[in-house]
Each structure stands twice: as structure tokens, then as C-alpha cells.
Amino acid sequence: MIGIEGSEPSPVGSKPDGKNEWGVVDLMGNVWEWTSSELEPYPGSNAAGVEKKPGKSYVLRGGSAHEKLEDVAKLNMNAAFRIDWVSTKKEKTVGFRLVRSQ
């Protein structure tokens, strides 16, 4: 679902045909996934340091349905793609995952 410029986030569970082998839906592509990780270079990375925005920043992963197709291709957005996000900023294309056991 990534790459439909101007589209709106979809309701949770609205794409049941996209489930994986365990029946999990909504894994990526609807909204950026806000994680609890602060932005740091990956271990073994050649990055001398990560330039963070002012304020406490967290990692966003994936991408959202609102991204332009050319940006998705240029940046090679996938589940491992990440950017930093200031914790006080609100945006409809950023969400987080809740998990529960059944």
C-alpha cells in the first residue's frame, strides 16, 4: 500500500487479504511505525554519528500510504527503512503497534 500519494490511512484490519501465514494484518505500508527506540547508528555502521533533530527523537520504520511513489523507490523504503521523529510532533501518517496474545 505504500506509494499512493495523497491517500489516507486505512482502518485497522481493513485489508484482510494482506495477512501473513500467521493471520497477522497491517504489518507495514499504512502508517509509519513509531518505535520505542531512540535513533542511534546500527552496530558496525560507518556512520560517525547520527544527526538528530532537537528534542527527544525516536525511530520511525517502514513508510506510509501517503508517500510519493518516486520517494519510495529513491529511498528504497521497506520494513528496515528508518528515520528519526521528535516525540512531540503529531502526524496522521505515524502510528504504533499494539500487540496482545489471544
Backbone hydrogen bonds, N-H to C=O, Kabsch-Sander energy under -0.5 kcal/mol:
donor,donor_aa,acceptor,acceptor_aa,energy
3,G,64,S,-0.9
4,I,1,M,-0.7
4,I,65,A,-0.7
5,E,3,G,-1.0
6,G,66,H,-0.8
7,S,4,I,-2.3
7,S,65,A,-0.6
14,S,11,P,-1.9
18,G,15,K,-2.0
19,K,16,P,-1.3
20,N,24,V,-2.0
23,G,20,N,-2.0
29,G,63,G,-0.6
32,W,93,T,-3.3
33,E,61,R,-2.5
34,W,32,W,-0.7
34,W,95,G,-3.7
35,T,33,E,-0.5
35,T,59,V,-2.8
39,L,57,S,-0.6
45,S,42,Y,-2.1
51,E,49,G,-0.6
52,K,50,V,-0.8
58,Y,85,W,-2.8
59,V,37,S,-2.4
60,L,83,I,-3.0
61,R,33,E,-2.1
62,G,78,N,-0.6
62,G,81,F,-1.9
63,G,61,R,-1.0
65,A,30,N,-2.0
67,E,64,S,-1.5
71,D,68,K,-0.5
72,V,68,K,-2.1
73,A,69,L,-2.2
74,K,70,E,-2.5
75,L,71,D,-2.5
76,N,72,V,-0.7
76,N,73,A,-0.5
77,M,72,V,-1.9
81,F,78,N,-1.3
83,I,60,L,-1.9
85,W,58,Y,-2.2
87,S,56,K,-2.5
89,K,86,V,-1.8
94,V,91,E,-1.6
95,G,32,W,-3.1
